[in-house]
Amino acid sequence: MDVQSAEDLNRKKCEPCEGGVDPCPLPFVTEQLEKLPGWYLTHENQRIRKDWTMKNFVEGLAFFEAVGKVAEEEAHHPDLHLESYRNVSIEIWTHAVGGLSENDFILAAKIDAIEM
Ligand SMILES: C[C@H](O)[C@H](O)[C@H]1CNC2=NC(N)=NC(=O)C2=N1
């Protein structure tokens, strides 16, 4: 798999993933994250995460509503965190492989394309 631009990732669709494949290797992940501003590795390099400060709680909920729509369209789902009424974090990984797959980067690019 080659490193892709955020624009190219945003044009792709997540593929159903039932496991049986290895997670993306760390050198690739590190290079791919350079194309996704603000996303960083967590959980022993098995997940990617990004943080936002929203205007208020309602904007946080609206953001989650929009993210949820994308996740359902892609059948690929993030963990959503809304803390201290306006601090939002989203964490993504592919449960089926216990680490990162192309789907996670596609979803991250689509989340970044959401206009709030
Ligand atoms: C069949 C369907 O593709 C799977 O159940 C999906 C649902 N959403 C998912 N979301 C994430 N983040 N990882 C998965 O492995 C996953 N699997």
The ligand as an ORCA input file, in Angstrom:
! r2SCAN-3c Opt
* xyz 0 1
  C     -18.926     -6.103      8.818
  C     -18.409     -4.733      9.212
  O     -17.519     -4.287      8.199
  C     -17.621     -4.817     10.517
  O     -18.401     -5.293     11.560
  C     -17.053     -3.456     10.858
  C     -17.974     -2.514     11.589
  N     -17.234     -1.310     11.986
  C     -15.913     -1.402     12.278
  N     -15.252     -0.346     12.765
  C     -13.957     -0.436     13.125
  N     -13.322      0.651     13.596
  N     -13.295     -1.602     13.019
  C     -13.841     -2.722     12.544
  O     -13.179     -3.771     12.475
  C     -15.212     -2.641     12.108
  N     -15.816     -3.657     11.556
*
